[in-house]
Amino acid sequence: MPAQPEPRRFSVALRASERGYTESVPSRNKSAAALIGEYTSLAMVLPASSLVGGGMGYLIDRAFGTHFLWIVFGILGTAGGIIEILRQLQRDADRESKSPDEPRG
């Protein structure tokens, strides 16, 4: 027989769906490995976005014969990476502030 959902978790999911959230409701207890994985991936966002932006600028420079677009696109990639990191940290902070009484694993 399948396990019945907890009433509190069910009500949180119901309210989230009524508000139109498409993101899944996070589990209450994330393991230490899951948290380490999430925050380690954040450490890769900034260098990856900077390299992708700079690489795109480099290719556009080569295509048009210019020499400055790699800098512009590198800066845009870095800014995009910083914004993504801040968004993720804000989501985590909001998640924590909405359920302070729930234990963390």
Gaussian input, Z-matrix of N, CA and C with variables (Angstrom, degrees):
# hf/3-21g

backbone

0 1
 N
 C     1     B1
 C     2     B2     1     A1
 N     3     B3     2     A2     1     D1
 C     4     B4     3     A3     2     D2
 C     5     B5     4     A4     3     D3
 N     6     B6     5     A5     4     D4
 C     7     B7     6     A6     5     D5
 C     8     B8     7     A7     6     D6
 N     9     B9     8     A8     7     D7
 C    10    B10     9     A9     8     D8
 C    11    B11    10    A10     9     D9
 N    12    B12    11    A11    10    D10
 C    13    B13    12    A12    11    D11
 C    14    B14    13    A13    12    D12
 N    15    B15    14    A14    13    D13
 C    16    B16    15    A15    14    D14
 C    17    B17    16    A16    15    D15
 N    18    B18    17    A17    16    D16
 C    19    B19    18    A18    17    D17
 C    20    B20    19    A19    18    D18
 N    21    B21    20    A20    19    D19
 C    22    B22    21    A21    20    D20
 C    23    B23    22    A22    21    D21
 N    24    B24    23    A23    22    D22
 C    25    B25    24    A24    23    D23
 C    26    B26    25    A25    24    D24
 N    27    B27    26    A26    25    D25
 C    28    B28    27    A27    26    D26
 C    29    B29    28    A28    27    D27
 N    30    B30    29    A29    28    D28
 C    31    B31    30    A30    29    D29
 C    32    B32    31    A31    30    D30
 N    33    B33    32    A32    31    D31
 C    34    B34    33    A33    32    D32
 C    35    B35    34    A34    33    D33
 N    36    B36    35    A35    34    D34
 C    37    B37    36    A36    35    D35
 C    38    B38    37    A37    36    D36
 N    39    B39    38    A38    37    D37
 C    40    B40    39    A39    38    D38
 C    41    B41    40    A40    39    D39
 N    42    B42    41    A41    40    D40
 C    43    B43    42    A42    41    D41
 C    44    B44    43    A43    42    D42
 N    45    B45    44    A44    43    D43
 C    46    B46    45    A45    44    D44
 C    47    B47    46    A46    45    D45
 N    48    B48    47    A47    46    D46
 C    49    B49    48    A48    47    D47
 C    50    B50    49    A49    48    D48
 N    51    B51    50    A50    49    D49
 C    52    B52    51    A51    50    D50
 C    53    B53    52    A52    51    D51
 N    54    B54    53    A53    52    D52
 C    55    B55    54    A54    53    D53
 C    56    B56    55    A55    54    D54
 N    57    B57    56    A56    55    D55
 C    58    B58    57    A57    56    D56
 C    59    B59    58    A58    57    D57
 N    60    B60    59    A59    58    D58
 C    61    B61    60    A60    59    D59
 C    62    B62    61    A61    60    D60
 N    63    B63    62    A62    61    D61
 C    64    B64    63    A63    62    D62
 C    65    B65    64    A64    63    D63
 N    66    B66    65    A65    64    D64
 C    67    B67    66    A66    65    D65
 C    68    B68    67    A67    66    D66
 N    69    B69    68    A68    67    D67
 C    70    B70    69    A69    68    D68
 C    71    B71    70    A70    69    D69
 N    72    B72    71    A71    70    D70
 C    73    B73    72    A72    71    D71
 C    74    B74    73    A73    72    D72
 N    75    B75    74    A74    73    D73
 C    76    B76    75    A75    74    D74
 C    77    B77    76    A76    75    D75
 N    78    B78    77    A77    76    D76
 C    79    B79    78    A78    77    D77
 C    80    B80    79    A79    78    D78
 N    81    B81    80    A80    79    D79
 C    82    B82    81    A81    80    D80
 C    83    B83    82    A82    81    D81
 N    84    B84    83    A83    82    D82
 C    85    B85    84    A84    83    D83
 C    86    B86    85    A85    84    D84
 N    87    B87    86    A86    85    D85
 C    88    B88    87    A87    86    D86
 C    89    B89    88    A88    87    D87
 N    90    B90    89    A89    88    D88
 C    91    B91    90    A90    89    D89
 C    92    B92    91    A91    90    D90
 N    93    B93    92    A92    91    D91
 C    94    B94    93    A93    92    D92
 C    95    B95    94    A94    93    D93
 N    96    B96    95    A95    94    D94
 C    97    B97    96    A96    95    D95
 C    98    B98    97    A97    96    D96
 N    99    B99    98    A98    97    D97
 C   100   B100    99    A99    98    D98
 C   101   B101   100   A100    99    D99
 N   102   B102   101   A101   100   D100
 C   103   B103   102   A102   101   D101
 C   104   B104   103   A103   102   D102
 N   105   B105   104   A104   103   D103
 C   106   B106   105   A105   104   D104
 C   107   B107   106   A106   105   D105
 N   108   B108   107   A107   106   D106
 C   109   B109   108   A108   107   D107
 C   110   B110   109   A109   108   D108
 N   111   B111   110   A110   109   D109
 C   112   B112   111   A111   110   D110
 C   113   B113   112   A112   111   D111
 N   114   B114   113   A113   112   D112
 C   115   B115   114   A114   113   D113
 C   116   B116   115   A115   114   D114
 N   117   B117   116   A116   115   D115
 C   118   B118   117   A117   116   D116
 C   119   B119   118   A118   117   D117
 N   120   B120   119   A119   118   D118
 C   121   B121   120   A120   119   D119
 C   122   B122   121   A121   120   D120
 N   123   B123   122   A122   121   D121
 C   124   B124   123   A123   122   D122
 C   125   B125   124   A124   123   D123
 N   126   B126   125   A125   124   D124
 C   127   B127   126   A126   125   D125
 C   128   B128   127   A127   126   D126
 N   129   B129   128   A128   127   D127
 C   130   B130   129   A129   128   D128
 C   131   B131   130   A130   129   D129
 N   132   B132   131   A131   130   D130
 C   133   B133   132   A132   131   D131
 C   134   B134   133   A133   132   D132
 N   135   B135   134   A134   133   D133
 C   136   B136   135   A135   134   D134
 C   137   B137   136   A136   135   D135
 N   138   B138   137   A137   136   D136
 C   139   B139   138   A138   137   D137
 C   140   B140   139   A139   138   D138
 N   141   B141   140   A140   139   D139
 C   142   B142   141   A141   140   D140
 C   143   B143   142   A142   141   D141
 N   144   B144   143   A143   142   D142
 C   145   B145   144   A144   143   D143
 C   146   B146   145   A145   144   D144
 N   147   B147   146   A146   145   D145
 C   148   B148   147   A147   146   D146
 C   149   B149   148   A148   147   D147
 N   150   B150   149   A149   148   D148
 C   151   B151   150   A150   149   D149
 C   152   B152   151   A151   150   D150
 N   153   B153   152   A152   151   D151
 C   154   B154   153   A153   152   D152
 C   155   B155   154   A154   153   D153
 N   156   B156   155   A155   154   D154
 C   157   B157   156   A156   155   D155
 C   158   B158   157   A157   156   D156
 N   159   B159   158   A158   157   D157
 C   160   B160   159   A159   158   D158
 C   161   B161   160   A160   159   D159
 N   162   B162   161   A161   160   D160
 C   163   B163   162   A162   161   D161
 C   164   B164   163   A163   162   D162
 N   165   B165   164   A164   163   D163
 C   166   B166   165   A165   164   D164
 C   167   B167   166   A166   165   D165
 N   168   B168   167   A167   166   D166
 C   169   B169   168   A168   167   D167
 C   170   B170   169   A169   168   D168
 N   171   B171   170   A170   169   D169
 C   172   B172   171   A171   170   D170
 C   173   B173   172   A172   171   D171
 N   174   B174   173   A173   172   D172
 C   175   B175   174   A174   173   D173
 C   176   B176   175   A175   174   D174
 N   177   B177   176   A176   175   D175
 C   178   B178   177   A177   176   D176
 C   179   B179   178   A178   177   D177
 N   180   B180   179   A179   178   D178
 C   181   B181   180   A180   179   D179
 C   182   B182   181   A181   180   D180
 N   183   B183   182   A182   181   D181
 C   184   B184   183   A183   182   D182
 C   185   B185   184   A184   183   D183
 N   186   B186   185   A185   184   D184
 C   187   B187   186   A186   185   D185
 C   188   B188   187   A187   186   D186
 N   189   B189   188   A188   187   D187
 C   190   B190   189   A189   188   D188
 C   191   B191   190   A190   189   D189
 N   192   B192   191   A191   190   D190
 C   193   B193   192   A192   191   D191
 C   194   B194   193   A193   192   D192
 N   195   B195   194   A194   193   D193
 C   196   B196   195   A195   194   D194
 C   197   B197   196   A196   195   D195
 N   198   B198   197   A197   196   D196
 C   199   B199   198   A198   197   D197
 C   200   B200   199   A199   198   D198
 N   201   B201   200   A200   199   D199
 C   202   B202   201   A201   200   D200
 C   203   B203   202   A202   201   D201
 N   204   B204   203   A203   202   D202
 C   205   B205   204   A204   203   D203
 C   206   B206   205   A205   204   D204
 N   207   B207   206   A206   205   D205
 C   208   B208   207   A207   206   D206
 C   209   B209   208   A208   207   D207
 N   210   B210   209   A209   208   D208
 C   211   B211   210   A210   209   D209
 C   212   B212   211   A211   210   D210
 N   213   B213   212   A212   211   D211
 C   214   B214   213   A213   212   D212
 C   215   B215   214   A214   213   D213
 N   216   B216   215   A215   214   D214
 C   217   B217   216   A216   215   D215
 C   218   B218   217   A217   216   D216
 N   219   B219   218   A218   217   D217
 C   220   B220   219   A219   218   D218
 C   221   B221   220   A220   219   D219
 N   222   B222   221   A221   220   D220
 C   223   B223   222   A222   221   D221
 C   224   B224   223   A223   222   D222
 N   225   B225   224   A224   223   D223
 C   226   B226   225   A225   224   D224
 C   227   B227   226   A226   225   D225
 N   228   B228   227   A227   226   D226
 C   229   B229   228   A228   227   D227
 C   230   B230   229   A229   228   D228
 N   231   B231   230   A230   229   D229
 C   232   B232   231   A231   230   D230
 C   233   B233   232   A232   231   D231
 N   234   B234   233   A233   232   D232
 C   235   B235   234   A234   233   D233
 C   236   B236   235   A235   234   D234
 N   237   B237   236   A236   235   D235
 C   238   B238   237   A237   236   D236
 C   239   B239   238   A238   237   D237
 N   240   B240   239   A239   238   D238
 C   241   B241   240   A240   239   D239
 C   242   B242   241   A241   240   D240
 N   243   B243   242   A242   241   D241
 C   244   B244   243   A243   242   D242
 C   245   B245   244   A244   243   D243
 N   246   B246   245   A245   244   D244
 C   247   B247   246   A246   245   D245
 C   248   B248   247   A247   246   D246
 N   249   B249   248   A248   247   D247
 C   250   B250   249   A249   248   D248
 C   251   B251   250   A250   249   D249
 N   252   B252   251   A251   250   D250
 C   253   B253   252   A252   251   D251
 C   254   B254   253   A253   252   D252
 N   255   B255   254   A254   253   D253
 C   256   B256   255   A255   254   D254
 C   257   B257   256   A256   255   D255
 N   258   B258   257   A257   256   D256
 C   259   B259   258   A258   257   D257
 C   260   B260   259   A259   258   D258
 N   261   B261   260   A260   259   D259
 C   262   B262   261   A261   260   D260
 C   263   B263   262   A262   261   D261
 N   264   B264   263   A263   262   D262
 C   265   B265   264   A264   263   D263
 C   266   B266   265   A265   264   D264
 N   267   B267   266   A266   265   D265
 C   268   B268   267   A267   266   D266
 C   269   B269   268   A268   267   D267
 N   270   B270   269   A269   268   D268
 C   271   B271   270   A270   269   D269
 C   272   B272   271   A271   270   D270
 N   273   B273   272   A272   271   D271
 C   274   B274   273   A273   272   D272
 C   275   B275   274   A274   273   D273
 N   276   B276   275   A275   274   D274
 C   277   B277   276   A276   275   D275
 C   278   B278   277   A277   276   D276
 N   279   B279   278   A278   277   D277
 C   280   B280   279   A279   278   D278
 C   281   B281   280   A280   279   D279
 N   282   B282   281   A281   280   D280
 C   283   B283   282   A282   281   D281
 C   284   B284   283   A283   282   D282
 N   285   B285   284   A284   283   D283
 C   286   B286   285   A285   284   D284
 C   287   B287   286   A286   285   D285
 N   288   B288   287   A287   286   D286
 C   289   B289   288   A288   287   D287
 C   290   B290   289   A289   288   D288
 N   291   B291   290   A290   289   D289
 C   292   B292   291   A291   290   D290
 C   293   B293   292   A292   291   D291
 N   294   B294   293   A293   292   D292
 C   295   B295   294   A294   293   D293
 C   296   B296   295   A295   294   D294
 N   297   B297   296   A296   295   D295
 C   298   B298   297   A297   296   D296
 C   299   B299   298   A298   297   D297
 N   300   B300   299   A299   298   D298
 C   301   B301   300   A300   299   D299
 C   302   B302   301   A301   300   D300
 N   303   B303   302   A302   301   D301
 C   304   B304   303   A303   302   D302
 C   305   B305   304   A304   303   D303
 N   306   B306   305   A305   304   D304
 C   307   B307   306   A306   305   D305
 C   308   B308   307   A307   306   D306
 N   309   B309   308   A308   307   D307
 C   310   B310   309   A309   308   D308
 C   311   B311   310   A310   309   D309
 N   312   B312   311   A311   310   D310
 C   313   B313   312   A312   311   D311
 C   314   B314   313   A313   312   D312

   B1=1.4517
   B2=1.5302
   B3=1.3488
   B4=1.4633
   B5=1.5221
   B6=1.3153
   B7=1.4672
   B8=1.5208
   B9=1.3045
   B10=1.4544
   B11=1.5279
   B12=1.3351
   B13=1.4612
   B14=1.5292
   B15=1.3063
   B16=1.4563
   B17=1.5291
   B18=1.3321
   B19=1.4693
   B20=1.5281
   B21=1.3319
   B22=1.4674
   B23=1.5232
   B24=1.3148
   B25=1.4585
   B26=1.5256
   B27=1.3233
   B28=1.4535
   B29=1.5288
   B30=1.3324
   B31=1.4649
   B32=1.5235
   B33=1.3260
   B34=1.4715
   B35=1.5181
   B36=1.3335
   B37=1.4632
   B38=1.5205
   B39=1.3252
   B40=1.4560
   B41=1.5305
   B42=1.3284
   B43=1.4706
   B44=1.5221
   B45=1.3245
   B46=1.4599
   B47=1.5230
   B48=1.3406
   B49=1.4561
   B50=1.5281
   B51=1.3370
   B52=1.4607
   B53=1.5272
   B54=1.3200
   B55=1.4673
   B56=1.5192
   B57=1.3085
   B58=1.4498
   B59=1.5177
   B60=1.3165
   B61=1.4540
   B62=1.5158
   B63=1.3209
   B64=1.4552
   B65=1.5142
   B66=1.3236
   B67=1.4522
   B68=1.5166
   B69=1.3069
   B70=1.4519
   B71=1.5245
   B72=1.2812
   B73=1.4549
   B74=1.5213
   B75=1.3283
   B76=1.4591
   B77=1.5206
   B78=1.3258
   B79=1.4555
   B80=1.5194
   B81=1.3072
   B82=1.4644
   B83=1.5081
   B84=1.3141
   B85=1.4520
   B86=1.5166
   B87=1.3046
   B88=1.4561
   B89=1.5137
   B90=1.3023
   B91=1.4552
   B92=1.5291
   B93=1.3058
   B94=1.4625
   B95=1.5177
   B96=1.3222
   B97=1.4623
   B98=1.5326
   B99=1.3321
   B100=1.4624
   B101=1.5294
   B102=1.3270
   B103=1.4646
   B104=1.5296
   B105=1.3244
   B106=1.4672
   B107=1.5217
   B108=1.3177
   B109=1.4619
   B110=1.5151
   B111=1.3227
   B112=1.4648
   B113=1.5217
   B114=1.3273
   B115=1.4552
   B116=1.5232
   B117=1.3249
   B118=1.4618
   B119=1.5218
   B120=1.3154
   B121=1.4649
   B122=1.5246
   B123=1.3285
   B124=1.4633
   B125=1.5321
   B126=1.3357
   B127=1.4582
   B128=1.5245
   B129=1.3125
   B130=1.4623
   B131=1.5278
   B132=1.3072
   B133=1.4648
   B134=1.5240
   B135=1.3106
   B136=1.4630
   B137=1.5255
   B138=1.3342
   B139=1.4643
   B140=1.5260
   B141=1.3219
   B142=1.4661
   B143=1.5234
   B144=1.3189
   B145=1.4642
   B146=1.5280
   B147=1.3169
   B148=1.4641
   B149=1.5256
   B150=1.3191
   B151=1.4651
   B152=1.5232
   B153=1.3142
   B154=1.4670
   B155=1.5268
   B156=1.3196
   B157=1.4684
   B158=1.5160
   B159=1.3253
   B160=1.4677
   B161=1.5161
   B162=1.3283
   B163=1.4665
   B164=1.5174
   B165=1.3174
   B166=1.4720
   B167=1.5249
   B168=1.3261
   B169=1.4583
   B170=1.5139
   B171=1.3388
   B172=1.4674
   B173=1.5230
   B174=1.3343
   B175=1.4590
   B176=1.5224
   B177=1.3247
   B178=1.4667
   B179=1.5281
   B180=1.3327
   B181=1.4683
   B182=1.5187
   B183=1.3118
   B184=1.4648
   B185=1.5170
   B186=1.3392
   B187=1.4641
   B188=1.5264
   B189=1.3456
   B190=1.4602
   B191=1.5202
   B192=1.3160
   B193=1.4602
   B194=1.5214
   B195=1.3039
   B196=1.4666
   B197=1.5248
   B198=1.3383
   B199=1.4659
   B200=1.5259
   B201=1.3021
   B202=1.4575
   B203=1.5235
   B204=1.3127
   B205=1.4659
   B206=1.5168
   B207=1.3298
   B208=1.4626
   B209=1.5188
   B210=1.3449
   B211=1.4689
   B212=1.5302
   B213=1.3181
   B214=1.4683
   B215=1.5290
   B216=1.3236
   B217=1.4554
   B218=1.5275
   B219=1.3258
   B220=1.4651
   B221=1.5176
   B222=1.3312
   B223=1.4669
   B224=1.5257
   B225=1.3325
   B226=1.4729
   B227=1.5277
   B228=1.3265
   B229=1.4623
   B230=1.5136
   B231=1.3373
   B232=1.4577
   B233=1.5276
   B234=1.3256
   B235=1.4682
   B236=1.5252
   B237=1.3288
   B238=1.4608
   B239=1.5218
   B240=1.3295
   B241=1.4577
   B242=1.5155
   B243=1.3244
   B244=1.4674
   B245=1.5265
   B246=1.3277
   B247=1.4656
   B248=1.5235
   B249=1.3354
   B250=1.4654
   B251=1.5247
   B252=1.3204
   B253=1.4657
   B254=1.5274
   B255=1.3282
   B256=1.4649
   B257=1.5237
   B258=1.3385
   B259=1.4683
   B260=1.5187
   B261=1.3392
   B262=1.4555
   B263=1.5214
   B264=1.3210
   B265=1.4618
   B266=1.5274
   B267=1.3321
   B268=1.4688
   B269=1.5236
   B270=1.3487
   B271=1.4658
   B272=1.5195
   B273=1.3337
   B274=1.4611
   B275=1.5253
   B276=1.3233
   B277=1.4641
   B278=1.5271
   B279=1.3327
   B280=1.4664
   B281=1.5161
   B282=1.3107
   B283=1.4630
   B284=1.5225
   B285=1.3175
   B286=1.4621
   B287=1.5211
   B288=1.3279
   B289=1.4629
   B290=1.5273
   B291=1.3165
   B292=1.4711
   B293=1.5215
   B294=1.3202
   B295=1.4657
   B296=1.5218
   B297=1.3443
   B298=1.4716
   B299=1.5298
   B300=1.3382
   B301=1.4641
   B302=1.5251
   B303=1.3265
   B304=1.4428
   B305=1.5321
   B306=1.3132
   B307=1.4674
   B308=1.5159
   B309=1.3170
   B310=1.4606
   B311=1.5157
   B312=1.3192
   B313=1.4488
   B314=1.4262
   A1=108.64
   A2=118.39
   A3=119.88
   A4=111.44
   A5=114.11
   A6=119.91
   A7=109.98
   A8=115.78
   A9=121.38
   A10=109.50
   A11=118.52
   A12=119.66
   A13=111.02
   A14=115.22
   A15=119.89
   A16=108.73
   A17=118.76
   A18=120.52
   A19=112.73
   A20=117.42
   A21=119.84
   A22=110.93
   A23=116.57
   A24=120.69
   A25=110.09
   A26=116.66
   A27=120.68
   A28=110.52
   A29=116.67
   A30=119.12
   A31=111.09
   A32=118.09
   A33=121.23
   A34=109.83
   A35=116.30
   A36=120.54
   A37=111.05
   A38=116.75
   A39=120.84
   A40=110.99
   A41=116.61
   A42=119.70
   A43=111.42
   A44=117.52
   A45=121.09
   A46=110.78
   A47=116.74
   A48=118.97
   A49=111.31
   A50=117.35
   A51=120.44
   A52=111.03
   A53=116.73
   A54=120.49
   A55=111.95
   A56=117.59
   A57=120.64
   A58=114.13
   A59=118.13
   A60=120.37
   A61=108.70
   A62=116.14
   A63=119.49
   A64=111.13
   A65=117.06
   A66=121.33
   A67=109.37
   A68=116.79
   A69=119.06
   A70=110.01
   A71=115.57
   A72=120.67
   A73=107.83
   A74=118.60
   A75=120.06
   A76=111.33
   A77=114.20
   A78=116.99
   A79=109.26
   A80=115.56
   A81=119.65
   A82=111.82
   A83=116.22
   A84=120.43
   A85=109.81
   A86=115.99
   A87=119.99
   A88=107.57
   A89=114.89
   A90=118.74
   A91=109.17
   A92=115.27
   A93=120.60
   A94=110.32
   A95=117.48
   A96=121.06
   A97=110.99
   A98=116.99
   A99=120.36
   A100=110.96
   A101=115.99
   A102=119.51
   A103=111.36
   A104=116.65
   A105=120.08
   A106=109.88
   A107=116.97
   A108=120.89
   A109=112.57
   A110=116.81
   A111=120.12
   A112=111.72
   A113=116.58
   A114=119.17
   A115=112.38
   A116=118.40
   A117=120.22
   A118=109.95
   A119=116.78
   A120=119.07
   A121=110.82
   A122=117.07
   A123=119.20
   A124=111.22
   A125=116.46
   A126=119.95
   A127=111.44
   A128=117.46
   A129=121.54
   A130=112.92
   A131=117.77
   A132=121.29
   A133=111.30
   A134=117.94
   A135=120.90
   A136=112.87
   A137=120.01
   A138=117.93
   A139=113.24
   A140=116.66
   A141=119.36
   A142=111.22
   A143=117.10
   A144=119.53
   A145=111.09
   A146=117.57
   A147=120.40
   A148=111.02
   A149=116.47
   A150=120.31
   A151=112.00
   A152=116.46
   A153=119.52
   A154=110.27
   A155=116.86
   A156=119.94
   A157=112.06
   A158=116.75
   A159=120.25
   A160=111.76
   A161=117.14
   A162=120.38
   A163=112.38
   A164=115.87
   A165=118.98
   A166=110.30
   A167=116.58
   A168=120.04
   A169=112.20
   A170=115.86
   A171=120.60
   A172=110.53
   A173=117.18
   A174=120.33
   A175=111.65
   A176=116.75
   A177=119.85
   A178=109.97
   A179=117.31
   A180=120.58
   A181=111.09
   A182=116.61
   A183=120.18
   A184=111.13
   A185=117.13
   A186=120.47
   A187=111.78
   A188=116.98
   A189=120.23
   A190=113.58
   A191=118.21
   A192=121.00
   A193=113.61
   A194=117.42
   A195=120.81
   A196=109.07
   A197=116.57
   A198=119.91
   A199=113.70
   A200=118.56
   A201=119.73
   A202=114.50
   A203=117.99
   A204=120.07
   A205=113.07
   A206=119.07
   A207=119.90
   A208=110.70
   A209=115.71
   A210=119.57
   A211=109.96
   A212=115.79
   A213=120.88
   A214=110.25
   A215=117.12
   A216=120.39
   A217=111.63
   A218=117.41
   A219=120.11
   A220=111.51
   A221=115.94
   A222=120.24
   A223=110.47
   A224=116.89
   A225=119.80
   A226=111.18
   A227=117.04
   A228=120.31
   A229=111.71
   A230=116.49
   A231=120.82
   A232=110.76
   A233=116.42
   A234=120.04
   A235=110.62
   A236=116.60
   A237=120.03
   A238=111.54
   A239=117.10
   A240=120.86
   A241=112.42
   A242=116.23
   A243=120.53
   A244=110.56
   A245=116.26
   A246=120.23
   A247=110.47
   A248=117.42
   A249=120.14
   A250=111.41
   A251=117.50
   A252=120.81
   A253=110.29
   A254=116.70
   A255=120.21
   A256=111.84
   A257=116.94
   A258=120.10
   A259=111.38
   A260=116.40
   A261=119.80
   A262=111.25
   A263=117.01
   A264=120.11
   A265=111.44
   A266=116.81
   A267=120.07
   A268=110.58
   A269=117.55
   A270=120.37
   A271=110.84
   A272=116.32
   A273=119.81
   A274=111.36
   A275=117.05
   A276=120.55
   A277=110.81
   A278=116.84
   A279=120.32
   A280=110.86
   A281=116.62
   A282=121.32
   A283=110.56
   A284=116.59
   A285=120.94
   A286=111.77
   A287=117.14
   A288=119.38
   A289=112.22
   A290=117.82
   A291=120.58
   A292=112.18
   A293=117.30
   A294=119.04
   A295=111.05
   A296=117.44
   A297=119.11
   A298=113.19
   A299=118.13
   A300=119.49
   A301=112.85
   A302=117.60
   A303=119.85
   A304=110.07
   A305=117.13
   A306=119.82
   A307=112.19
   A308=116.57
   A309=122.65
   A310=108.83
   A311=117.85
   A312=121.43
   A313=111.37
   D1=130.29
   D2=-178.57
   D3=-66.57
   D4=147.91
   D5=179.79
   D6=-69.51
   D7=141.32
   D8=178.58
   D9=-79.78
   D10=140.02
   D11=178.34
   D12=-67.29
   D13=149.04
   D14=177.54
   D15=-67.93
   D16=139.91
   D17=-177.39
   D18=-58.19
   D19=-41.23
   D20=-177.93
   D21=-66.24
   D22=-44.65
   D23=-179.78
   D24=-65.20
   D25=-39.92
   D26=179.03
   D27=-62.64
   D28=-43.55
   D29=-179.20
   D30=-66.31
   D31=-34.83
   D32=176.65
   D33=-64.60
   D34=-44.06
   D35=179.06
   D36=-64.62
   D37=-39.51
   D38=179.49
   D39=-64.53
   D40=-46.17
   D41=177.78
   D42=-62.33
   D43=-39.06
   D44=179.11
   D45=-63.78
   D46=-40.95
   D47=179.79
   D48=-69.68
   D49=-33.92
   D50=178.59
   D51=-67.25
   D52=-31.23
   D53=178.61
   D54=-80.95
   D55=-7.87
   D56=177.67
   D57=90.25
   D58=16.71
   D59=177.92
   D60=-71.07
   D61=131.24
   D62=177.25
   D63=-98.47
   D64=-12.98
   D65=179.18
   D66=-72.19
   D67=144.60
   D68=178.96
   D69=-70.74
   D70=152.36
   D71=178.76
   D72=-73.24
   D73=127.47
   D74=-177.36
   D75=-68.30
   D76=150.39
   D77=177.78
   D78=-71.38
   D79=154.22
   D80=-176.86
   D81=-67.53
   D82=-46.05
   D83=-173.81
   D84=-113.28
   D85=105.44
   D86=175.35
   D87=-93.15
   D88=138.59
   D89=179.32
   D90=-72.07
   D91=163.00
   D92=178.58
   D93=-61.68
   D94=-37.36
   D95=179.43
   D96=-64.05
   D97=-39.29
   D98=179.07
   D99=-65.55
   D100=-42.43
   D101=178.56
   D102=-65.79
   D103=-41.32
   D104=177.73
   D105=-61.91
   D106=-41.53
   D107=178.34
   D108=-62.29
   D109=-43.50
   D110=179.50
   D111=-62.04
   D112=-47.56
   D113=-175.42
   D114=-78.20
   D115=-24.17
   D116=173.37
   D117=-69.71
   D118=-37.87
   D119=177.61
   D120=-64.94
   D121=-32.35
   D122=176.19
   D123=-63.82
   D124=-31.80
   D125=179.57
   D126=-67.81
   D127=-21.82
   D128=179.95
   D129=-90.31
   D130=-15.51
   D131=-175.26
   D132=-64.03
   D133=-47.57
   D134=-175.41
   D135=-65.42
   D136=-51.38
   D137=178.22
   D138=-63.22
   D139=-38.12
   D140=-179.33
   D141=-65.28
   D142=-45.17
   D143=-178.98
   D144=-67.21
   D145=-35.53
   D146=177.08
   D147=-65.50
   D148=-43.35
   D149=179.64
   D150=-67.24
   D151=-41.09
   D152=178.96
   D153=-64.72
   D154=-45.06
   D155=178.39
   D156=-62.55
   D157=-46.09
   D158=178.37
   D159=-64.31
   D160=-39.17
   D161=178.03
   D162=-64.57
   D163=-40.92
   D164=176.96
   D165=-63.49
   D166=-42.82
   D167=178.20
   D168=-63.04
   D169=-39.27
   D170=178.23
   D171=-61.83
   D172=-45.24
   D173=179.56
   D174=-64.69
   D175=-39.74
   D176=177.66
   D177=-67.18
   D178=-38.91
   D179=175.14
   D180=-57.63
   D181=-45.74
   D182=-179.46
   D183=-65.26
   D184=-37.36
   D185=-178.23
   D186=-69.23
   D187=-37.58
   D188=-176.04
   D189=-103.22
   D190=-1.64
   D191=178.30
   D192=73.07
   D193=27.24
   D194=177.98
   D195=-102.47
   D196=176.42
   D197=-176.79
   D198=-136.30
   D199=14.61
   D200=-176.18
   D201=-125.44
   D202=-14.13
   D203=-173.97
   D204=-68.13
   D205=-25.17
   D206=178.19
   D207=-63.54
   D208=-32.59
   D209=177.91
   D210=-69.64
   D211=-46.41
   D212=-178.98
   D213=-60.63
   D214=-49.05
   D215=-178.77
   D216=-69.76
   D217=-32.05
   D218=174.95
   D219=-63.36
   D220=-41.83
   D221=177.46
   D222=-66.20
   D223=-41.59
   D224=177.92
   D225=-63.72
   D226=-39.66
   D227=177.50
   D228=-64.51
   D229=-41.71
   D230=178.10
   D231=-63.57
   D232=-43.18
   D233=178.32
   D234=-62.46
   D235=-41.35
   D236=177.83
   D237=-62.84
   D238=-39.04
   D239=177.52
   D240=-64.58
   D241=-42.81
   D242=178.67
   D243=-63.36
   D244=-42.07
   D245=179.09
   D246=-62.74
   D247=-41.95
   D248=179.70
   D249=-64.99
   D250=-39.72
   D251=177.51
   D252=-62.84
   D253=-45.56
   D254=179.88
   D255=-63.76
   D256=-38.56
   D257=177.33
   D258=-61.70
   D259=-46.00
   D260=-178.98
   D261=-64.24
   D262=-42.90
   D263=178.91
   D264=-64.94
   D265=-36.39
   D266=177.34
   D267=-66.91
   D268=-41.32
   D269=176.62
   D270=-59.71
   D271=-42.97
   D272=179.79
   D273=-65.69
   D274=-40.25
   D275=178.89
   D276=-65.76
   D277=-40.94
   D278=177.59
   D279=-64.26
   D280=-40.80
   D281=179.23
   D282=-62.40
   D283=-40.82
   D284=179.32
   D285=-68.99
   D286=-39.81
   D287=-177.28
   D288=-72.18
   D289=-24.63
   D290=179.89
   D291=-78.75
   D292=-23.64
   D293=-177.83
   D294=-135.76
   D295=64.30
   D296=-177.10
   D297=-72.06
   D298=-21.28
   D299=-176.24
   D300=-85.58
   D301=-10.08
   D302=-178.99
   D303=-83.25
   D304=135.32
   D305=-178.67
   D306=-70.96
   D307=146.94
   D308=177.22
   D309=-102.52
   D310=143.15
   D311=-177.96
   D312=-95.89

